[in-house]
Amino acid sequence: MGIRYSAAAFDADLSDVARTTPFRIVRNDPFDALIGIGCPPHCQHIPADEDDPWYDGWTQTCRGELDLERAWIDLQRLTRPAEGHVARPAYRMFEGSVGYDRNHGDVPWVRAILPDEVPAIRDDLRMLISGFTKALRTGCEDDLPPATGCFDYDLSLLEKAESFTTCVVADRRGMVYVIA
């Protein structure tokens, strides 16, 4: 199964809650469906065909949630700063990793990103998309192949992250993400 990444949007008036108790916004277990969490009142889901054997409840994700599966590590490597350099804005959305505690096992990474911080991240994601393939192939200092083994898949998830942040900005919301 592996470590996964998921995020949920929150209304601006919940910024203090998101900052102090982020697990009240996003669930600790990214395998737990996020449908319904983070949805603004005007969010519209389009039900999929229930006769379809691959039916998962919805044809597309909610504008208030994001699941980057295992590709988050590639996006983290793409955006992380070189040693001694300042991190680009998008890195704030992918930074972190699971920790380990002798008594509790895996300790998830969780971060709240406040509404006024999201526009810079969205703009940086847009810049990354324009040069994604070249940047991913040359921008990783460790020269490791993508964790997913597929550049097209990583690009699709980068575009998904940009779409999510665009919706979050349009709705004047913040986001909480968890890596677990």
LUMNU-8519 format. One record per residue (C-alpha): chain; residue in three letters; x negated, y, z. Coordinates in Angstrom, 3 decimals, padded with zeros to 6 digits, m for minus. Layout:
<rs>
<r><mol>A</mol><type>ala</type><X>X</X><Y>Y</Y><Z>Z</Z></r>
...
</rs>
This chain:
<rs>
<r><mol>A</mol><type>met</type><X>000.000</X><Y>000.000</Y><Z>000.000</Z></r>
<r><mol>A</mol><type>gly</type><X>m002.665</X><Y>002.498</Y><Z>000.972</Z></r>
<r><mol>A</mol><type>ile</type><X>m002.645</X><Y>006.050</Y><Z>002.229</Z></r>
<r><mol>A</mol><type>arg</type><X>m000.006</X><Y>008.285</Y><Z>000.668</Z></r>
<r><mol>A</mol><type>tyr</type><X>000.922</X><Y>011.969</Y><Z>000.532</Z></r>
<r><mol>A</mol><type>ser</type><X>004.348</X><Y>013.507</Y><Z>000.961</Z></r>
<r><mol>A</mol><type>ala</type><X>005.623</X><Y>017.020</Y><Z>001.590</Z></r>
<r><mol>A</mol><type>ala</type><X>008.872</X><Y>018.763</Y><Z>002.436</Z></r>
<r><mol>A</mol><type>ala</type><X>009.893</X><Y>022.400</Y><Z>002.167</Z></r>
<r><mol>A</mol><type>phe</type><X>011.244</X><Y>024.397</Y><Z>005.085</Z></r>
<r><mol>A</mol><type>asp</type><X>013.150</X><Y>027.648</Y><Z>005.363</Z></r>
<r><mol>A</mol><type>ala</type><X>011.114</X><Y>030.702</Y><Z>006.348</Z></r>
<r><mol>A</mol><type>asp</type><X>012.956</X><Y>031.044</Y><Z>009.659</Z></r>
<r><mol>A</mol><type>leu</type><X>011.500</X><Y>027.646</Y><Z>010.653</Z></r>
<r><mol>A</mol><type>ser</type><X>007.884</X><Y>028.793</Y><Z>010.234</Z></r>
<r><mol>A</mol><type>asp</type><X>007.161</X><Y>028.716</Y><Z>013.975</Z></r>
<r><mol>A</mol><type>val</type><X>008.625</X><Y>025.209</Y><Z>014.259</Z></r>
<r><mol>A</mol><type>ala</type><X>006.605</X><Y>024.035</Y><Z>011.241</Z></r>
<r><mol>A</mol><type>arg</type><X>003.408</X><Y>025.483</Y><Z>012.668</Z></r>
<r><mol>A</mol><type>thr</type><X>003.819</X><Y>024.057</Y><Z>016.192</Z></r>
<r><mol>A</mol><type>thr</type><X>005.705</X><Y>020.789</Y><Z>015.562</Z></r>
<r><mol>A</mol><type>pro</type><X>005.368</X><Y>019.935</Y><Z>011.854</Z></r>
<r><mol>A</mol><type>phe</type><X>006.804</X><Y>016.436</Y><Z>012.269</Z></r>
<r><mol>A</mol><type>arg</type><X>010.173</X><Y>018.072</Y><Z>012.880</Z></r>
<r><mol>A</mol><type>ile</type><X>010.004</X><Y>019.119</Y><Z>009.203</Z></r>
<r><mol>A</mol><type>val</type><X>008.410</X><Y>016.104</Y><Z>007.502</Z></r>
<r><mol>A</mol><type>arg</type><X>008.526</X><Y>012.505</Y><Z>008.615</Z></r>
<r><mol>A</mol><type>asn</type><X>005.406</X><Y>010.808</Y><Z>009.907</Z></r>
<r><mol>A</mol><type>asp</type><X>005.862</X><Y>007.817</Y><Z>007.573</Z></r>
<r><mol>A</mol><type>pro</type><X>005.490</X><Y>008.785</Y><Z>003.890</Z></r>
<r><mol>A</mol><type>phe</type><X>007.071</X><Y>005.463</Y><Z>002.873</Z></r>
<r><mol>A</mol><type>asp</type><X>010.272</X><Y>006.649</Y><Z>004.512</Z></r>
<r><mol>A</mol><type>ala</type><X>012.431</X><Y>008.318</Y><Z>001.856</Z></r>
<r><mol>A</mol><type>leu</type><X>012.444</X><Y>012.101</Y><Z>002.064</Z></r>
<r><mol>A</mol><type>ile</type><X>015.702</X><Y>012.546</Y><Z>000.164</Z></r>
<r><mol>A</mol><type>gly</type><X>017.732</X><Y>015.191</Y><Z>001.949</Z></r>
<r><mol>A</mol><type>ile</type><X>014.858</X><Y>016.628</Y><Z>003.997</Z></r>
<r><mol>A</mol><type>gly</type><X>013.794</X><Y>020.015</Y><Z>002.775</Z></r>
<r><mol>A</mol><type>cys</type><X>016.674</X><Y>020.435</Y><Z>000.335</Z></r>
<r><mol>A</mol><type>pro</type><X>017.909</X><Y>024.002</Y><Z>000.066</Z></r>
<r><mol>A</mol><type>pro</type><X>021.704</X><Y>024.406</Y><Z>m000.049</Z></r>
<r><mol>A</mol><type>his</type><X>021.682</X><Y>025.000</Y><Z>m003.825</Z></r>
<r><mol>A</mol><type>cys</type><X>019.623</X><Y>021.863</Y><Z>m004.597</Z></r>
<r><mol>A</mol><type>gln</type><X>021.390</X><Y>019.574</Y><Z>m007.039</Z></r>
<r><mol>A</mol><type>his</type><X>020.510</X><Y>015.916</Y><Z>m007.386</Z></r>
<r><mol>A</mol><type>ile</type><X>021.559</X><Y>014.000</Y><Z>m010.470</Z></r>
<r><mol>A</mol><type>pro</type><X>022.480</X><Y>010.416</Y><Z>m009.554</Z></r>
<r><mol>A</mol><type>ala</type><X>020.839</X><Y>007.757</Y><Z>m011.699</Z></r>
<r><mol>A</mol><type>asp</type><X>022.737</X><Y>004.968</Y><Z>m013.399</Z></r>
<r><mol>A</mol><type>glu</type><X>023.554</X><Y>002.541</Y><Z>m010.598</Z></r>
<r><mol>A</mol><type>asp</type><X>023.630</X><Y>m000.352</Y><Z>m013.093</Z></r>
<r><mol>A</mol><type>asp</type><X>019.969</X><Y>000.253</Y><Z>m013.880</Z></r>
<r><mol>A</mol><type>pro</type><X>017.821</X><Y>m002.396</Y><Z>m012.088</Z></r>
<r><mol>A</mol><type>trp</type><X>015.225</X><Y>000.302</Y><Z>m011.314</Z></r>
<r><mol>A</mol><type>tyr</type><X>017.841</X><Y>002.590</Y><Z>m009.715</Z></r>
<r><mol>A</mol><type>asp</type><X>016.265</X><Y>004.444</Y><Z>m006.799</Z></r>
<r><mol>A</mol><type>gly</type><X>019.100</X><Y>006.802</Y><Z>m005.921</Z></r>
<r><mol>A</mol><type>trp</type><X>018.059</X><Y>009.792</Y><Z>m008.006</Z></r>
<r><mol>A</mol><type>thr</type><X>016.717</X><Y>010.443</Y><Z>m011.486</Z></r>
<r><mol>A</mol><type>gln</type><X>014.354</X><Y>013.122</Y><Z>m010.261</Z></r>
<r><mol>A</mol><type>thr</type><X>013.020</X><Y>014.301</Y><Z>m006.944</Z></r>
<r><mol>A</mol><type>cys</type><X>014.543</X><Y>017.110</Y><Z>m004.972</Z></r>
<r><mol>A</mol><type>arg</type><X>013.021</X><Y>020.558</Y><Z>m005.345</Z></r>
<r><mol>A</mol><type>gly</type><X>012.407</X><Y>020.443</Y><Z>m001.585</Z></r>
<r><mol>A</mol><type>glu</type><X>010.219</X><Y>017.328</Y><Z>m001.511</Z></r>
<r><mol>A</mol><type>leu</type><X>006.993</X><Y>016.073</Y><Z>m003.064</Z></r>
<r><mol>A</mol><type>asp</type><X>005.411</X><Y>012.617</Y><Z>m003.174</Z></r>
<r><mol>A</mol><type>leu</type><X>001.928</X><Y>012.408</Y><Z>m004.668</Z></r>
<r><mol>A</mol><type>glu</type><X>001.455</X><Y>008.736</Y><Z>m003.849</Z></r>
<r><mol>A</mol><type>arg</type><X>m002.232</X><Y>007.749</Y><Z>m003.938</Z></r>
<r><mol>A</mol><type>ala</type><X>m003.287</X><Y>010.425</Y><Z>m006.453</Z></r>
<r><mol>A</mol><type>trp</type><X>m003.594</X><Y>013.037</Y><Z>m003.707</Z></r>
<r><mol>A</mol><type>ile</type><X>m007.244</X><Y>012.007</Y><Z>m003.256</Z></r>
<r><mol>A</mol><type>asp</type><X>m008.021</X><Y>012.904</Y><Z>m006.884</Z></r>
<r><mol>A</mol><type>leu</type><X>m006.296</X><Y>016.260</Y><Z>m006.458</Z></r>
<r><mol>A</mol><type>gln</type><X>m008.248</X><Y>016.780</Y><Z>m003.241</Z></r>
<r><mol>A</mol><type>arg</type><X>m011.542</X><Y>016.040</Y><Z>m005.018</Z></r>
<r><mol>A</mol><type>leu</type><X>m010.560</X><Y>018.339</Y><Z>m007.877</Z></r>
<r><mol>A</mol><type>thr</type><X>m009.843</X><Y>021.274</Y><Z>m005.560</Z></r>
<r><mol>A</mol><type>arg</type><X>m012.361</X><Y>020.834</Y><Z>m002.739</Z></r>
<r><mol>A</mol><type>pro</type><X>m015.095</X><Y>023.418</Y><Z>m002.416</Z></r>
<r><mol>A</mol><type>ala</type><X>m018.688</X><Y>022.726</Y><Z>m003.318</Z></r>
<r><mol>A</mol><type>glu</type><X>m020.975</X><Y>022.809</Y><Z>m000.300</Z></r>
<r><mol>A</mol><type>gly</type><X>m021.408</X><Y>026.366</Y><Z>000.902</Z></r>
<r><mol>A</mol><type>his</type><X>m018.538</X><Y>027.720</Y><Z>m001.199</Z></r>
<r><mol>A</mol><type>val</type><X>m015.104</X><Y>028.965</Y><Z>m000.233</Z></r>
<r><mol>A</mol><type>ala</type><X>m012.220</X><Y>026.591</Y><Z>m000.932</Z></r>
<r><mol>A</mol><type>arg</type><X>m009.861</X><Y>027.478</Y><Z>m003.750</Z></r>
<r><mol>A</mol><type>pro</type><X>m006.246</X><Y>028.147</Y><Z>m002.701</Z></r>
<r><mol>A</mol><type>ala</type><X>m004.896</X><Y>024.810</Y><Z>m003.995</Z></r>
<r><mol>A</mol><type>tyr</type><X>m007.275</X><Y>022.854</Y><Z>m001.747</Z></r>
<r><mol>A</mol><type>arg</type><X>m005.209</X><Y>023.935</Y><Z>001.241</Z></r>
<r><mol>A</mol><type>met</type><X>m002.391</X><Y>021.773</Y><Z>m000.148</Z></r>
<r><mol>A</mol><type>phe</type><X>m004.541</X><Y>018.618</Y><Z>m000.451</Z></r>
<r><mol>A</mol><type>glu</type><X>m007.040</X><Y>018.938</Y><Z>002.385</Z></r>
<r><mol>A</mol><type>gly</type><X>m007.228</X><Y>016.291</Y><Z>005.062</Z></r>
<r><mol>A</mol><type>ser</type><X>m007.410</X><Y>012.578</Y><Z>005.608</Z></r>
<r><mol>A</mol><type>val</type><X>m006.096</X><Y>009.964</Y><Z>007.975</Z></r>
<r><mol>A</mol><type>gly</type><X>m007.958</X><Y>009.735</Y><Z>011.256</Z></r>
<r><mol>A</mol><type>tyr</type><X>m008.287</X><Y>006.739</Y><Z>013.522</Z></r>
<r><mol>A</mol><type>asp</type><X>m007.637</X><Y>006.446</Y><Z>017.239</Z></r>
<r><mol>A</mol><type>arg</type><X>m008.659</X><Y>003.405</Y><Z>019.278</Z></r>
<r><mol>A</mol><type>asn</type><X>m005.354</X><Y>003.341</Y><Z>021.115</Z></r>
<r><mol>A</mol><type>his</type><X>m002.886</X><Y>004.370</Y><Z>018.428</Z></r>
<r><mol>A</mol><type>gly</type><X>m004.419</X><Y>003.189</Y><Z>015.146</Z></r>
<r><mol>A</mol><type>asp</type><X>m004.003</X><Y>005.512</Y><Z>012.176</Z></r>
<r><mol>A</mol><type>val</type><X>m003.541</X><Y>009.193</Y><Z>012.944</Z></r>
<r><mol>A</mol><type>pro</type><X>m001.869</X><Y>011.029</Y><Z>010.050</Z></r>
<r><mol>A</mol><type>trp</type><X>m003.037</X><Y>014.419</Y><Z>008.803</Z></r>
<r><mol>A</mol><type>val</type><X>m000.268</X><Y>017.013</Y><Z>008.847</Z></r>
<r><mol>A</mol><type>arg</type><X>m000.330</X><Y>020.681</Y><Z>007.866</Z></r>
<r><mol>A</mol><type>ala</type><X>002.198</X><Y>023.482</Y><Z>007.659</Z></r>
<r><mol>A</mol><type>ile</type><X>001.772</X><Y>026.009</Y><Z>004.857</Z></r>
<r><mol>A</mol><type>leu</type><X>003.737</X><Y>029.186</Y><Z>005.536</Z></r>
<r><mol>A</mol><type>pro</type><X>005.920</X><Y>030.871</Y><Z>002.896</Z></r>
<r><mol>A</mol><type>asp</type><X>003.470</X><Y>033.724</Y><Z>002.253</Z></r>
<r><mol>A</mol><type>glu</type><X>000.648</X><Y>031.225</Y><Z>001.565</Z></r>
<r><mol>A</mol><type>val</type><X>002.435</X><Y>029.214</Y><Z>m001.151</Z></r>
<r><mol>A</mol><type>pro</type><X>002.269</X><Y>031.713</Y><Z>m004.094</Z></r>
<r><mol>A</mol><type>ala</type><X>m001.561</X><Y>031.634</Y><Z>m004.180</Z></r>
<r><mol>A</mol><type>ile</type><X>m001.486</X><Y>027.833</Y><Z>m004.165</Z></r>
<r><mol>A</mol><type>arg</type><X>001.058</X><Y>027.764</Y><Z>m006.991</Z></r>
<r><mol>A</mol><type>asp</type><X>m000.994</X><Y>030.184</Y><Z>m009.076</Z></r>
<r><mol>A</mol><type>asp</type><X>m004.154</X><Y>028.140</Y><Z>m008.531</Z></r>
<r><mol>A</mol><type>leu</type><X>m002.354</X><Y>024.935</Y><Z>m009.532</Z></r>
<r><mol>A</mol><type>arg</type><X>m001.284</X><Y>026.629</Y><Z>m012.769</Z></r>
<r><mol>A</mol><type>met</type><X>m004.909</X><Y>027.501</Y><Z>m013.523</Z></r>
<r><mol>A</mol><type>leu</type><X>m005.991</X><Y>023.938</Y><Z>m012.790</Z></r>
<r><mol>A</mol><type>ile</type><X>m003.399</X><Y>022.440</Y><Z>m015.111</Z></r>
<r><mol>A</mol><type>ser</type><X>m004.729</X><Y>024.468</Y><Z>m018.036</Z></r>
<r><mol>A</mol><type>gly</type><X>m008.173</X><Y>022.888</Y><Z>m017.707</Z></r>
<r><mol>A</mol><type>phe</type><X>m007.322</X><Y>019.713</Y><Z>m015.823</Z></r>
<r><mol>A</mol><type>thr</type><X>m009.011</X><Y>017.003</Y><Z>m017.863</Z></r>
<r><mol>A</mol><type>lys</type><X>m012.360</X><Y>018.763</Y><Z>m018.121</Z></r>
<r><mol>A</mol><type>ala</type><X>m012.259</X><Y>019.906</Y><Z>m014.494</Z></r>
<r><mol>A</mol><type>leu</type><X>m011.447</X><Y>016.451</Y><Z>m013.131</Z></r>
<r><mol>A</mol><type>arg</type><X>m014.158</X><Y>014.755</Y><Z>m015.191</Z></r>
<r><mol>A</mol><type>thr</type><X>m016.865</X><Y>017.292</Y><Z>m014.310</Z></r>
<r><mol>A</mol><type>gly</type><X>m015.676</X><Y>018.913</Y><Z>m011.077</Z></r>
<r><mol>A</mol><type>cys</type><X>m016.039</X><Y>015.950</Y><Z>m008.740</Z></r>
<r><mol>A</mol><type>glu</type><X>m019.457</X><Y>016.067</Y><Z>m007.118</Z></r>
<r><mol>A</mol><type>asp</type><X>m019.334</X><Y>012.387</Y><Z>m006.224</Z></r>
<r><mol>A</mol><type>asp</type><X>m018.663</X><Y>011.326</Y><Z>m009.856</Z></r>
<r><mol>A</mol><type>leu</type><X>m016.157</X><Y>008.740</Y><Z>m008.695</Z></r>
<r><mol>A</mol><type>pro</type><X>m013.436</X><Y>007.671</Y><Z>m011.105</Z></r>
<r><mol>A</mol><type>pro</type><X>m009.870</X><Y>008.699</Y><Z>m010.268</Z></r>
<r><mol>A</mol><type>ala</type><X>m008.415</X><Y>006.619</Y><Z>m007.433</Z></r>
<r><mol>A</mol><type>thr</type><X>m005.512</X><Y>005.788</Y><Z>m009.705</Z></r>
<r><mol>A</mol><type>gly</type><X>m007.748</X><Y>005.029</Y><Z>m012.694</Z></r>
<r><mol>A</mol><type>cys</type><X>m005.560</X><Y>007.190</Y><Z>m014.928</Z></r>
<r><mol>A</mol><type>phe</type><X>m006.176</X><Y>010.842</Y><Z>m015.777</Z></r>
<r><mol>A</mol><type>asp</type><X>m002.729</X><Y>011.211</Y><Z>m017.383</Z></r>
<r><mol>A</mol><type>tyr</type><X>m001.102</X><Y>010.034</Y><Z>m014.164</Z></r>
<r><mol>A</mol><type>asp</type><X>m003.129</X><Y>012.516</Y><Z>m012.111</Z></r>
<r><mol>A</mol><type>leu</type><X>m002.184</X><Y>015.315</Y><Z>m014.510</Z></r>
<r><mol>A</mol><type>ser</type><X>001.495</X><Y>014.409</Y><Z>m014.180</Z></r>
<r><mol>A</mol><type>leu</type><X>001.218</X><Y>014.610</Y><Z>m010.388</Z></r>
<r><mol>A</mol><type>leu</type><X>m000.686</X><Y>017.901</Y><Z>m010.590</Z></r>
<r><mol>A</mol><type>glu</type><X>002.197</X><Y>019.220</Y><Z>m012.701</Z></r>
<r><mol>A</mol><type>lys</type><X>004.641</X><Y>017.811</Y><Z>m010.162</Z></r>
<r><mol>A</mol><type>ala</type><X>002.801</X><Y>019.671</Y><Z>m007.367</Z></r>
<r><mol>A</mol><type>glu</type><X>002.927</X><Y>022.889</Y><Z>m009.401</Z></r>
<r><mol>A</mol><type>ser</type><X>006.645</X><Y>022.424</Y><Z>m010.030</Z></r>
<r><mol>A</mol><type>phe</type><X>007.247</X><Y>021.807</Y><Z>m006.320</Z></r>
<r><mol>A</mol><type>thr</type><X>005.327</X><Y>024.924</Y><Z>m005.264</Z></r>
<r><mol>A</mol><type>thr</type><X>007.134</X><Y>026.961</Y><Z>m007.937</Z></r>
<r><mol>A</mol><type>cys</type><X>010.464</X><Y>025.921</Y><Z>m006.400</Z></r>
<r><mol>A</mol><type>val</type><X>009.191</X><Y>026.596</Y><Z>m002.878</Z></r>
<r><mol>A</mol><type>val</type><X>008.096</X><Y>030.111</Y><Z>m003.909</Z></r>
<r><mol>A</mol><type>ala</type><X>011.391</X><Y>030.784</Y><Z>m005.735</Z></r>
<r><mol>A</mol><type>asp</type><X>013.323</X><Y>029.704</Y><Z>m002.624</Z></r>
<r><mol>A</mol><type>arg</type><X>011.018</X><Y>031.783</Y><Z>m000.359</Z></r>
<r><mol>A</mol><type>arg</type><X>010.147</X><Y>028.725</Y><Z>001.702</Z></r>
<r><mol>A</mol><type>gly</type><X>007.087</X><Y>027.085</Y><Z>003.215</Z></r>
<r><mol>A</mol><type>met</type><X>006.001</X><Y>023.457</Y><Z>003.183</Z></r>
<r><mol>A</mol><type>val</type><X>004.653</X><Y>020.767</Y><Z>005.468</Z></r>
<r><mol>A</mol><type>tyr</type><X>002.643</X><Y>017.874</Y><Z>004.108</Z></r>
<r><mol>A</mol><type>val</type><X>001.504</X><Y>014.641</Y><Z>005.655</Z></r>
<r><mol>A</mol><type>ile</type><X>m001.209</X><Y>012.215</Y><Z>004.592</Z></r>
<r><mol>A</mol><type>ala</type><X>m000.579</X><Y>008.857</Y><Z>006.249</Z></r>
</rs>
